[in-house]
Amino acid sequence: MTAQGDNLDDEVMCTCSGTTRAKIKKLFNEGMDMEAISNWSGALSGCGGCEWDVEQYLKELAEQPKG
């Protein structure tokens, strides 16, 4: 969790792999889906505690207007 004023991009979403929001967003913008992001970053491949958060974040990214 981040403190108020922290950059959300720096938030670690997967503590097992240390994968941040920024890394997930970058990989998503490169066209990767959840499985590819997991394979590339190591997120979602440890305890599984981040699965819901990462899935929700990817849904948010997908809903954002392109441009």
N, CA, C and O atoms as a GROMACS GRO file, in nm:
protein
  268
    1MET      N    1   0.084  -0.118   0.000
    1MET     CA    2   0.000   0.000   0.000
    1MET      C    3   0.089   0.124   0.000
    1MET      O    4   0.198   0.122   0.057
    2THR      N    5   0.043   0.228  -0.063
    2THR     CA    6   0.123   0.349  -0.073
    2THR      C    7   0.070   0.456   0.022
    2THR      O    8  -0.048   0.458   0.055
    3ALA      N    9   0.159   0.543   0.063
    3ALA     CA   10   0.122   0.656   0.147
    3ALA      C   11   0.067   0.767   0.060
    3ALA      O   12   0.096   0.775  -0.059
    4GLN      N   13  -0.012   0.853   0.120
    4GLN     CA   14  -0.069   0.965   0.045
    4GLN      C   15   0.044   1.048  -0.013
    4GLN      O   16   0.141   1.080   0.056
    5GLY      N   17   0.032   1.083  -0.141
    5GLY     CA   18   0.134   1.162  -0.206
    5GLY      C   19   0.235   1.078  -0.283
    5GLY      O   20   0.309   1.130  -0.366
    6ASP      N   21   0.238   0.947  -0.255
    6ASP     CA   22   0.328   0.859  -0.330
    6ASP      C   23   0.277   0.844  -0.472
    6ASP      O   24   0.158   0.858  -0.499
    7ASN      N   25   0.369   0.814  -0.562
    7ASN     CA   26   0.333   0.789  -0.701
    7ASN      C   27   0.274   0.648  -0.709
    7ASN      O   28   0.342   0.552  -0.674
    8LEU      N   29   0.150   0.635  -0.754
    8LEU     CA   30   0.086   0.504  -0.762
    8LEU      C   31   0.161   0.410  -0.856
    8LEU      O   32   0.156   0.288  -0.836
    9ASP      N   33   0.229   0.462  -0.956
    9ASP     CA   34   0.305   0.377  -1.048
    9ASP      C   35   0.414   0.299  -0.974
    9ASP      O   36   0.454   0.192  -1.019
   10ASP      N   37   0.461   0.352  -0.862
   10ASP     CA   38   0.566   0.286  -0.784
   10ASP      C   39   0.511   0.179  -0.690
   10ASP      O   40   0.588   0.105  -0.629
   11GLU      N   41   0.379   0.170  -0.679
   11GLU     CA   42   0.319   0.072  -0.588
   11GLU      C   43   0.350  -0.070  -0.635
   11GLU      O   44   0.329  -0.103  -0.752
   12VAL      N   45   0.399  -0.152  -0.546
   12VAL     CA   46   0.426  -0.292  -0.576
   12VAL      C   47   0.293  -0.367  -0.568
   12VAL      O   48   0.229  -0.370  -0.463
   13MET      N   49   0.254  -0.427  -0.679
   13MET     CA   50   0.129  -0.503  -0.682
   13MET      C   51   0.151  -0.650  -0.650
   13MET      O   52   0.061  -0.716  -0.598
   14CYS      N   53   0.269  -0.700  -0.679
   14CYS     CA   54   0.302  -0.839  -0.649
   14CYS      C   55   0.428  -0.839  -0.564
   14CYS      O   56   0.538  -0.814  -0.613
   15THR      N   57   0.410  -0.869  -0.435
   15THR     CA   58   0.526  -0.866  -0.346
   15THR      C   59   0.620  -0.983  -0.370
   15THR      O   60   0.740  -0.972  -0.343
   16CYS      N   61   0.569  -1.094  -0.422
   16CYS     CA   62   0.656  -1.210  -0.448
   16CYS      C   63   0.761  -1.179  -0.555
   16CYS      O   64   0.876  -1.220  -0.543
   17SER      N   65   0.719  -1.106  -0.660
   17SER     CA   66   0.811  -1.076  -0.770
   17SER      C   67   0.860  -0.932  -0.767
   17SER      O   68   0.954  -0.897  -0.839
   18GLY      N   69   0.796  -0.846  -0.685
   18GLY     CA   70   0.832  -0.705  -0.680
   18GLY      C   71   0.779  -0.626  -0.798
   18GLY      O   72   0.828  -0.516  -0.826
   19THR      N   73   0.680  -0.679  -0.866
   19THR     CA   74   0.625  -0.613  -0.985
   19THR      C   75   0.538  -0.494  -0.946
   19THR      O   76   0.448  -0.505  -0.864
   20THR      N   77   0.569  -0.379  -1.008
   20THR     CA   78   0.497  -0.254  -0.978
   20THR      C   79   0.383  -0.230  -1.077
   20THR      O   80   0.373  -0.296  -1.180
   21ARG      N   81   0.297  -0.135  -1.041
   21ARG     CA   82   0.189  -0.093  -1.131
   21ARG      C   83   0.248  -0.046  -1.264
   21ARG      O   84   0.194  -0.076  -1.371
   22ALA      N   85   0.358   0.029  -1.258
   22ALA     CA   86   0.418   0.083  -1.380
   22ALA      C   87   0.462  -0.029  -1.473
   22ALA      O   88   0.443  -0.019  -1.595
   23LYS      N   89   0.518  -0.135  -1.419
   23LYS     CA   90   0.564  -0.248  -1.501
   23LYS      C   91   0.444  -0.318  -1.565
   23LYS      O   92   0.447  -0.353  -1.683
   24ILE      N   93   0.339  -0.339  -1.488
   24ILE     CA   94   0.219  -0.404  -1.541
   24ILE      C   95   0.158  -0.318  -1.650
   24ILE      O   96   0.118  -0.369  -1.755
   25LYS      N   97   0.150  -0.187  -1.627
   25LYS     CA   98   0.094  -0.096  -1.727
   25LYS      C   99   0.177  -0.098  -1.854
   25LYS      O  100   0.121  -0.100  -1.964
   26LYS      N  101   0.308  -0.096  -1.842
   26LYS     CA  102   0.397  -0.099  -1.958
   26LYS      C  103   0.374  -0.226  -2.040
   26LYS      O  104   0.361  -0.220  -2.162
   27LEU      N  105   0.370  -0.340  -1.972
   27LEU     CA  106   0.351  -0.467  -2.042
   27LEU      C  107   0.213  -0.476  -2.106
   27LEU      O  108   0.198  -0.527  -2.216
   28PHE      N  109   0.111  -0.425  -2.036
   28PHE     CA  110  -0.025  -0.421  -2.091
   28PHE      C  111  -0.028  -0.335  -2.217
   28PHE      O  112  -0.088  -0.374  -2.317
   29ASN      N  113   0.038  -0.219  -2.211
   29ASN     CA  114   0.040  -0.130  -2.327
   29ASN      C  115   0.119  -0.187  -2.444
   29ASN      O  116   0.104  -0.143  -2.558
   30GLU      N  117   0.203  -0.286  -2.416
   30GLU     CA  118   0.275  -0.356  -2.522
   30GLU      C  119   0.192  -0.470  -2.580
   30GLU      O  120   0.237  -0.541  -2.670
   31GLY      N  121   0.069  -0.487  -2.529
   31GLY     CA  122  -0.023  -0.585  -2.584
   31GLY      C  123  -0.029  -0.717  -2.509
   31GLY      O  124  -0.090  -0.813  -2.558
   32MET      N  125   0.032  -0.723  -2.392
   32MET     CA  126   0.032  -0.849  -2.316
   32MET      C  127  -0.096  -0.864  -2.235
   32MET      O  128  -0.149  -0.767  -2.180
   33ASP      N  129  -0.144  -0.988  -2.228
   33ASP     CA  130  -0.258  -1.020  -2.142
   33ASP      C  131  -0.206  -1.064  -2.005
   33ASP      O  132  -0.086  -1.063  -1.980
   34MET      N  133  -0.297  -1.104  -1.918
   34MET     CA  134  -0.261  -1.138  -1.781
   34MET      C  135  -0.160  -1.254  -1.777
   34MET      O  136  -0.065  -1.249  -1.699
   35GLU      N  137  -0.180  -1.356  -1.859
   35GLU     CA  138  -0.088  -1.469  -1.860
   35GLU      C  139   0.051  -1.428  -1.907
   35GLU      O  140   0.152  -1.468  -1.848
   36ALA      N  141   0.057  -1.348  -2.013
   36ALA     CA  142   0.187  -1.303  -2.065
   36ALA      C  143   0.258  -1.213  -1.964
   36ALA      O  144   0.380  -1.222  -1.948
   37ILE      N  145   0.182  -1.126  -1.897
   37ILE     CA  146   0.240  -1.040  -1.795
   37ILE      C  147   0.298  -1.124  -1.682
   37ILE      O  148   0.407  -1.096  -1.632
   38SER      N  149   0.227  -1.229  -1.643
   38SER     CA  150   0.277  -1.319  -1.540
   38SER      C  151   0.405  -1.387  -1.584
   38SER      O  152   0.502  -1.394  -1.508
   39ASN      N  153   0.406  -1.438  -1.707
   39ASN     CA  154   0.526  -1.506  -1.758
   39ASN      C  155   0.644  -1.412  -1.768
   39ASN      O  156   0.757  -1.451  -1.739
   40TRP      N  157   0.620  -1.289  -1.809
   40TRP     CA  158   0.728  -1.193  -1.832
   40TRP      C  159   0.782  -1.134  -1.702
   40TRP      O  160   0.903  -1.115  -1.687
   41SER      N  161   0.692  -1.105  -1.607
   41SER     CA  162   0.731  -1.032  -1.486
   41SER      C  163   0.747  -1.120  -1.362
   41SER      O  164   0.817  -1.083  -1.268
   42GLY      N  165   0.684  -1.234  -1.363
   42GLY     CA  166   0.683  -1.319  -1.244
   42GLY      C  167   0.565  -1.291  -1.153
   42GLY      O  168   0.541  -1.365  -1.057
   43ALA      N  169   0.490  -1.185  -1.182
   43ALA     CA  170   0.370  -1.156  -1.103
   43ALA      C  171   0.272  -1.271  -1.119
   43ALA      O  172   0.268  -1.336  -1.223
   44LEU      N  173   0.194  -1.297  -1.017
   44LEU     CA  174   0.090  -1.401  -1.016
   44LEU      C  175   0.147  -1.542  -1.012
   44LEU      O  176   0.070  -1.638  -1.021
   45SER      N  177   0.276  -1.557  -0.997
   45SER     CA  178   0.334  -1.691  -1.002
   45SER      C  179   0.385  -1.738  -0.866
   45SER      O  180   0.445  -1.845  -0.855
   46GLY      N  181   0.361  -1.658  -0.762
   46GLY     CA  182   0.406  -1.695  -0.628
   46GLY      C  183   0.288  -1.741  -0.545
   46GLY      O  184   0.229  -1.846  -0.571
   47CYS      N  185   0.253  -1.662  -0.446
   47CYS     CA  186   0.149  -1.701  -0.351
   47CYS      C  187   0.007  -1.686  -0.406
   47CYS      O  188  -0.086  -1.749  -0.356
   48GLY      N  189  -0.010  -1.602  -0.510
   48GLY     CA  190  -0.143  -1.580  -0.568
   48GLY      C  191  -0.221  -1.469  -0.501
   48GLY      O  192  -0.334  -1.440  -0.541
   49GLY      N  193  -0.164  -1.406  -0.400
   49GLY     CA  194  -0.234  -1.302  -0.328
   49GLY      C  195  -0.262  -1.176  -0.408
   49GLY      O  196  -0.348  -1.096  -0.370
   50CYS      N  197  -0.192  -1.156  -0.518
   50CYS     CA  198  -0.209  -1.035  -0.598
   50CYS      C  199  -0.305  -1.054  -0.716
   50CYS      O  200  -0.335  -0.959  -0.787
   51GLU      N  201  -0.352  -1.176  -0.736
   51GLU     CA  202  -0.430  -1.207  -0.856
   51GLU      C  203  -0.549  -1.113  -0.875
   51GLU      O  204  -0.568  -1.060  -0.984
   52TRP      N  205  -0.628  -1.094  -0.771
   52TRP     CA  206  -0.746  -1.009  -0.783
   52TRP      C  207  -0.707  -0.865  -0.814
   52TRP      O  208  -0.767  -0.802  -0.901
   53ASP      N  209  -0.607  -0.813  -0.743
   53ASP     CA  210  -0.564  -0.674  -0.764
   53ASP      C  211  -0.511  -0.652  -0.905
   53ASP      O  212  -0.544  -0.552  -0.969
   54VAL      N  213  -0.430  -0.744  -0.954
   54VAL     CA  214  -0.375  -0.731  -1.089
   54VAL      C  215  -0.487  -0.742  -1.192
   54VAL      O  216  -0.490  -0.665  -1.288
   55GLU      N  217  -0.578  -0.835  -1.172
   55GLU     CA  218  -0.690  -0.851  -1.265
   55GLU      C  219  -0.775  -0.725  -1.271
   55GLU      O  220  -0.813  -0.680  -1.380
   56GLN      N  221  -0.804  -0.667  -1.155
   56GLN     CA  222  -0.882  -0.544  -1.151
   56GLN      C  223  -0.807  -0.428  -1.218
   56GLN      O  224  -0.867  -0.349  -1.290
   57TYR      N  225  -0.677  -0.419  -1.194
   57TYR     CA  226  -0.598  -0.313  -1.255
   57TYR      C  227  -0.597  -0.327  -1.407
   57TYR      O  228  -0.607  -0.227  -1.478
   58LEU      N  229  -0.585  -0.448  -1.457
   58LEU     CA  230  -0.588  -0.469  -1.602
   58LEU      C  231  -0.724  -0.432  -1.661
   58LEU      O  232  -0.730  -0.380  -1.772
   59LYS      N  233  -0.832  -0.457  -1.588
   59LYS     CA  234  -0.965  -0.416  -1.633
   59LYS      C  235  -0.974  -0.264  -1.641
   59LYS      O  236  -1.029  -0.209  -1.736
   60GLU      N  237  -0.919  -0.197  -1.539
   60GLU     CA  238  -0.918  -0.050  -1.539
   60GLU      C  239  -0.839   0.002  -1.660
   60GLU      O  240  -0.884   0.095  -1.728
   61LEU      N  241  -0.725  -0.056  -1.685
   61LEU     CA  242  -0.643  -0.013  -1.799
   61LEU      C  243  -0.717  -0.035  -1.930
   61LEU      O  244  -0.712   0.050  -2.019
   62ALA      N  245  -0.786  -0.147  -1.943
   62ALA     CA  246  -0.859  -0.179  -2.066
   62ALA      C  247  -0.974  -0.083  -2.089
   62ALA      O  248  -1.011  -0.058  -2.204
   63GLU      N  249  -1.030  -0.029  -1.983
   63GLU     CA  250  -1.144   0.062  -1.994
   63GLU      C  251  -1.102   0.206  -2.023
   63GLU      O  252  -1.186   0.288  -2.058
   64GLN      N  253  -0.974   0.237  -2.008
   64GLN     CA  254  -0.928   0.373  -2.034
   64GLN      C  255  -0.931   0.403  -2.184
   64GLN      O  256  -0.901   0.316  -2.266
   65PRO      N  257  -0.968   0.527  -2.218
   65PRO     CA  258  -0.968   0.563  -2.360
   65PRO      C  259  -0.828   0.553  -2.420
   65PRO      O  260  -0.729   0.588  -2.357
   66LYS      N  261  -0.822   0.505  -2.542
   66LYS     CA  262  -0.695   0.495  -2.612
   66LYS      C  263  -0.653   0.633  -2.661
   66LYS      O  264  -0.736   0.716  -2.696
   67GLY      N  265  -0.523   0.655  -2.662
   67GLY     CA  266  -0.480   0.783  -2.716
   67GLY      C  267  -0.368   0.838  -2.651
   67GLY      O  268  -0.322   0.946  -2.688
   0.00000   0.00000   0.00000
